[in-house]
């Protein structure tokens, strides 16, 4: 990831986080999806 992040203008950690978020949203990784986090935030 470190070798391609410069092409995207972000840090390796940002890219890693984005990949993990996309995997959660697709059901490939455990954890709250973006939709679930947004709904919880709205309910607060």
C-alpha positions as CSV (number, residue, x, y, z in Angstrom):
1,X,0.0,0.0,0.0
2,X,2.8,2.4,0.8
3,X,4.1,2.3,-2.8
4,X,0.7,3.5,-4.3
5,X,-0.6,5.9,-1.7
6,X,1.5,8.8,-3.2
7,X,-0.4,8.4,-6.4
8,X,-3.7,8.9,-4.5
9,X,-2.3,11.7,-2.4
10,X,-3.0,10.0,1.0
11,X,-1.2,8.1,3.7
12,X,-0.9,4.3,3.9
13,X,-3.1,4.4,7.0
14,X,-5.9,6.3,5.2
15,X,-5.9,3.8,2.3
16,X,-5.9,0.9,4.7
17,X,-8.8,2.3,6.6
18,X,-10.8,3.0,3.4
19,X,-10.2,-0.6,2.2
20,X,-11.3,-2.0,5.6
21,X,-14.5,0.2,5.5
22,X,-15.3,-1.0,2.0
23,X,-14.9,-4.6,3.1
24,X,-17.2,-4.1,6.1
25,X,-19.8,-2.4,3.9
26,X,-19.7,-5.4,1.5
27,X,-20.0,-7.9,4.4
28,X,-16.4,-9.3,3.9
29,X,-15.2,-8.0,7.3
30,X,-16.8,-7.9,10.8
31,X,-17.9,-4.6,12.2
32,X,-20.4,-1.8,11.8
33,X,-21.1,-0.7,8.2
34,X,-21.0,2.9,7.2
35,X,-24.8,2.9,7.2
36,X,-25.0,1.5,10.7
37,X,-22.6,4.1,12.0
38,X,-24.5,6.9,10.4
39,X,-27.8,5.7,11.7
40,X,-26.4,5.4,15.3
41,X,-25.0,8.9,15.0
42,X,-28.3,10.3,13.8
43,X,-30.1,8.6,16.7
44,X,-27.8,10.3,19.3
